[in-house]
Amino acid sequence: MKNEIIFIVEDSIDGGFEAAAVGYSIFTQAENMDELKRNVVEAVNCHFEENEKPSIIRLHYIKEETIAA
């Protein structure tokens, strides 16, 4: 059993957020961060058996911004 799972969270082109697990085929999206957190927990619960489920979910939010030099 792995103790934690990490998701990379980015702004969606269509608005809202997208999250992808590192090392697993788990993806989800949502309109706001609270909804995304609920969706991530639900996706993890669906992906893993109860005795294999990580106890910690980390969200790494990446926000890319371009500015003029």
N, C-alpha and C positions, 0 to 999 in steps of 0.2 A: 504494500500500500504506500502510495506517495502522500506525503503530508500536505503538500500545497500544489496549486495549479495557478499559472499566470496567464492573464488575458491582456493582449494589447488592444487598447481602446483608441479609436480615432474618430474624428468628425466624419459623418457621412456626406457624400456629395449631394444627396437628396435632402439633407437636414437630419438632425438627430445624431445618433452615434452608432458605430459598428464595433463589435468586439470579436476577437479571434484568439483561441487558446494557443499557447506555445507548446508545440509537440503533440497536439491532439487535433482531430477534425471536429472541433466544436466552434460554431459561429452563431452569433445572434446580433440583433439590432434593436433600437428603440428610439422613441422621439425625445426622451429626456433621460437624465442620469439615474433617477430613482427607478424608472421602468427598466433601464438597462441592467441595473443591479439585480432586480427581481428575475429578469430573463436569463442572466448569467447563472444564477443559482438554480433555476429550473433546468437549464441546459446541462449543467454539471450533474444534477440529480438524475436526469434522463440518460446520460452517457455512461455513468458508472453504476455498478452494483453497490448496494448499501455498504458492504464490508470493504470495498475498494475505493470508495469516495474520498477525495482529499478533504482535510478538515479546515484548510485555509484557502481562500480564493483571493488572489492579488490582482488588482486592476492597475495597469500602467497606462496612463492617459498620455498620448502623444499629440501635441498640437503643433502643427507646422504653420509658420507664418512667414510671409515674405514682405520685406520692407525695402524701400528705395535707398540706395547708398548715397 
